[in-house]
Amino acid sequence: MDKKVLIVDDDAKLRTLLREYLEGYGFEVLTLEDGSSVLKTLKIESPDIVILDIMLPKKDGLEVLKEIRTEFDVPVIMLTAKGEDADRIVGLELGADDYLSKPFNPRELLARIKAVLRRLLPHDKGESGKSKKMFIEAGGMKLNKAKHTLLVEDREMDLSATEYKLLEALMEHPNTVLGRDELLNLARGRDFMVFDRSIDVHISKLRAKLNAYPRLRERIKTVWGTGYMLEDTK
């Protein structure tokens, strides 16, 4: 699959197992035992995805995730031995793209990795000229499909991979109510295993970012009992 994976976990046996397993499927695998050099590794190696354990020595995975999100938009799958809702929700709020509890089957991790990467790959081959546009404009915003960034008032705003896909779906269907299931399908793909109500967490994060601009504060509407809608007023 010629993609590069960075695994950050203090369990040496697990790192070795996952390295061998993923390399068997064509991945290039980098490993770190703690979070102290994650940012440096991201800058030098530019991995396509990060597998990040929450329970790390020196600094925990959530702190490392915060640091990653200040500089990078690389997809992150969190690992934890706890499997508690609080950890899951905090991880999603900080910008994690998925969450997997230990112990897990390596095949499940592989499926999650493929699903995250699949939704980020170019998918407009053979589509109409309209679909190939680099920008989507709606609601006073411009979405850069090549860079996965949002342009508002000539300022570029970084988005997590999931935030980007959710906003892309909403902006491609302005003034249209999209149910949670429909949004999840558009944003993550039908074969991507998601957590209950994770979509609400990511929508909240999107709204928090848009709140910096008064005219965008109520741009994403909640339609109670149904889903969400991007209001595109003329």
VOKOLSE-730482 format. One line per 3 residues: number of its first residue (from 1); for each residue x negated, y, z of C-alpha. Coordinates in steps of 0.001 Angstrom, whole numbers, m for minus. Layout:
! VOKOLSE-730482
NUM) X/Y/Z; ... .
END
This chain:
! VOKOLSE-730482
1) 0/0/0; m3173/2195/60; m1920/4249/3005 .
4) m3909/5188/6073; m2604/4481/9595; m4048/5876/12832 .
7) m3297/3739/15915; m3832/5372/19326; m3511/2808/22130 .
10) m5664/1845/25129; m4875/m1867/24714; m7888/m3243/22790 .
13) m6166/m6551/21982; m3130/m4782/20567; m5309/m2447/18497 .
16) m7135/m5440/17020; m3921/m7365/16361; m2246/m4419/14639 .
19) m5355/m3562/12651; m5626/m7100/11270; m1901/m7353/10632 .
22) m1553/m4018/8816; m4767/m4485/6842; m3226/m7726/5584 .
25) m513/m5554/3984; m2967/m3198/2316; m3148/m423/4902 .
28) m6370/1291/5889; m6329/1300/9693; m8116/3654/12091 .
31) m7945/3124/15865; m8561/5233/18969; m8391/4130/22619 .
34) m7218/7497/23973; m5960/10873/22791; m9124/12900/23301 .
37) m10179/12887/19645; m6840/12583/17874; m6824/16117/16446 .
40) m10407/15779/15234; m9564/12465/13574; m6489/13953/11909 .
43) m8577/16785/10472; m11319/14499/9169; m9388/11399/8088 .
46) m5926/12796/7154; m3969/9614/7982; m515/9181/6474 .
49) 1084/8148/9770; 184/7925/13471; 1175/5127/15864 .
52) 904/6729/19312; 1260/5005/22689; 2836/7067/25465 .
55) 869/5463/28314; m2658/6627/27525; m5604/7373/29840 .
58) m6831/10976/30289; m3723/12538/28688; m433/10815/27957 .
61) 1006/10321/24508; 3635/13030/24902; 918/15600/25582 .
64) m1006/14337/22553; 2175/14572/20450; 2596/18221/21505 .
67) m950/18932/20349; m372/17148/17041; 2771/19150/16343 .
70) 961/22476/16840; m1217/21752/13805; 52/18785/11808 .
73) 3255/17491/10230; 2051/13901/10005; 4777/11342/10847 .
76) 4434/9853/14348; 5897/6625/15722; 5748/6456/19529 .
79) 5079/3238/21465; 6022/2691/25100; 6175/m130/27601 .
82) 9027/1578/29449; 11781/1689/26879; 13599/4329/28932 .
85) 16030/6794/27400; 14293/9769/29013; 10968/8960/27325 .
88) 12681/8306/24017; 14565/11587/24081; 11541/13646/25134 .
91) 9484/12052/22373; 12119/12891/19770; 12451/16428/21097 .
94) 8704/16911/20727; 8824/15820/17100; 8357/12040/17039 .
97) 9828/10419/13935; 10600/7059/15514; 10184/5161/18759 .
100) 9372/1508/19468; 9348/m218/22871; 6713/m2768/23873 .
103) 6554/m5671/23501; 7460/m5647/19811; 7016/m7835/16771 .
106) 4355/m6430/14391; 6810/m7060/11558; 9194/m4557/13121 .
109) 6449/m1935/13353; 5554/m2607/9721; 9204/m2108/8728 .
112) 9345/1186/10647; 6094/2412/9064; 7293/1557/5568 .
115) 10644/3249/6145; 9048/6474/7422; 6564/6584/4542 .
118) 9215/5670/1969; 11347/8671/2797; 8339/10952/2386 .
121) 7256/9631/m998; 8303/11486/m4183; 11660/10092/m5258 .
124) 12723/12341/m8125; 11081/10348/m10940; 13530/10154/m13806 .
127) 15976/12573/m12185; 17374/15680/m13819; 15439/18938/m14120 .
130) 17569/20398/m11363; 16463/17659/m8964; 12821/18308/m9794 .
133) 12894/21891/m8559; 10193/22604/m6037; 12501/24768/m3896 .
136) 15999/24430/m2469; 17674/27708/m1544; 20744/27958/696 .
139) 21868/29833/3773; 19248/32534/3379; 16438/29968/3502 .
142) 14072/28398/985; 12828/24837/1424; 9534/23903/m222 .
145) 9944/20278/m1366; 6267/19894/m2189; 4889/21177/1119 .
148) 7847/20146/3335; 7958/23631/4837; 10699/26215/5301 .
151) 10362/29792/4079; 12353/32444/5952; 11789/36171/5449 .
154) 8449/35441/3742; 7283/33410/6751; 6451/29738/6424 .
157) 7790/27448/9137; 6451/23929/9717; 8981/21126/10187 .
160) 8605/17581/11425; 9268/14916/8801; 12736/14187/10199 .
163) 13627/17876/10591; 12647/18413/6973; 14809/15556/5695 .
166) 17828/16635/7754; 17548/20233/6582; 17000/19087/2996 .
169) 20234/17083/3149; 22172/20002/4641; 20767/22542/2160 .
172) 21486/20290/m801; 25127/20120/340; 25893/23654/1639 .
175) 29353/24366/3069; 29971/20608/3153; 30557/18655/6350 .
178) 28153/15717/6589; 28904/13007/9139; 26135/11685/11369 .
181) 25920/8372/9508; 25724/10168/6168; 23015/12496/7445 .
184) 21032/9602/8887; 21264/7747/5589; 20112/10802/3655 .
187) 17344/11643/6104; 15966/8242/6998; 17209/5663/4519 .
190) 19736/2900/5076; 17128/362/6203; 15634/2621/8860 .
193) 16498/1626/12408; 17462/4702/14409; 18394/5411/17983 .
196) 21861/6504/19063; 22309/10280/18930; 18717/10911/17810 .
199) 20198/13064/15070; 21571/15474/17694; 18096/15888/19175 .
202) 16584/16777/15802; 19430/19159/14940; 18860/20896/18294 .
205) 15177/21287/17444; 16046/22715/14036; 18436/25203/15597 .
208) 15794/26239/18136; 13407/27058/15292; 16050/28980/13352 .
211) 17015/30954/16474; 13925/33098/15933; 15929/34748/13127 .
214) 19214/36342/14325; 21015/35870/11002; 20271/32139/11076 .
217) 21311/31395/14660; 24674/29894/13718; 23749/28677/10263 .
220) 24052/24982/11200; 27605/24406/12393; 28804/21534/14544 .
223) 32067/20054/13307; 33283/18288/16426; 34033/14612/15973 .
226) 32588/14619/12463; 29061/15947/12031; 27259/19063/10832 .
229) 27460/21643/8070; 25071/24289/6739; 27000/27507/6251 .
232) 25909/29311/3091; 27556/32725/3111; 27226/34947/76 .
END
